[in-house]
Amino acid sequence: MALHLLKLIWNRKRANFLIVTEILLSFLVLAAVTTVAVHYWRNYQAPLGFSYERIWDIVVRVPRGIDSTPEVDRERLARFVRLMEAVRQAPEVESASHVQMPSFRNWEWNSEVTLPDGRRVDFNGNRGGDELAATLSIPVVHGRWFAREDTGQNWDAVVINAAMARALFGTEQAAGRMMPRGDTRAPRPGEAPSRPQRVVGVIQDYRQFGEYSTPGNYMLERNDIVSAAQPPAATASGATGQPAGADGKPTEPRVEAQLPGAIMLRLRPGVDAQFEERLVKNLQAIAPDWGFTMKPVEDVRSEYLRNNYLTPLMIMGMVAGFLLLMVALGLSGVLWQNVTQRIRELGLRRAKGADRARIKLQIFMELALMTGIAIGLGAIILAQLPMFGWLGPVPPGLYVASLVLAALLLFVLTSFCGWYPSLLATRIPPAEALRYE
């Protein structure tokens, strides 16, 4: 029966070309929407890695125009340490920590690790303080979080997420291991050699950009601003105690810590909005020329997700929905006209004994075959995207599942569009066909 219907479709190829083209365009649009929606839904199921309830962030803006020198960096770090002390002394604050880049903002640090076997592991990174895990309720699955015992070591403490631990160490335990390094480039003249890094703990995840972002590798470095803000120790001869440079003069100590970009604080329940004004005023008294913006992280998260994920998806869905509605109306009209032009053929079938159910089945089967042809052509086009690497962070398996979902939705749409034309076909009396004959 399918071959017979294919022959009928081919005989009316000019009339059916428009139907197949409309279904093909609908499939391409529907595939794009379902791929993005399914990708976001899958990401949403993954753990975020931290809590944002009762969390506020204070974004700290330092005035520009001052050249960075070791003295300037130490003075800024010392001032930031005083800011942290002022925040922790507030009775409304349950816990506080500094962080290089607060969550749910367009601040990003991308880097990579080259393994001894030549493989590169890309990751997103951040820097935080010793209290960051307690403030944001970050669960540590192996090892521990940063602590004062990491100060003064000949390595820098880092915490990585489980995905990065698998990428670097496979099934072996990552906590307590040194970060593998395949780049053995010697430092340039005047450049300090990079310090080795030791993994002190593994967390489940830390998705800085929210629930809809793609899970990936992530590393947090310890940012010890307290030690870095201390002046270099002087020796008995008055020198700084640091190794001498090429000119014989003592070199300035390298400031390992970076100036944090924000303060994260967990407030006690029942804190009123006036606390924000009081705290910012206290911080402004310590650093009058710095700027401070304090907001609940829940508000920051809602705004970020709306601007970066939900609004684009909603616009794409509205455009796709409007396009599908136009296609559905056009498809219904074309099928209606198609059935009207086939009164003689369908009437003869009725006159030869075909009942209404068989006539309706024929119309639906023809529509299903044309839908299958359009989806097949669309699948050939969309199969090119993974070959050119245009899928981005979407896994191939998820992409295939999205195409299958789009195909099923399209079959439902075309069946709905073909319902009324098929009903008209069953109402064609045999006498109409005899009159045509």
Disulfide bonds with the S-S distance in Angstrom:
none
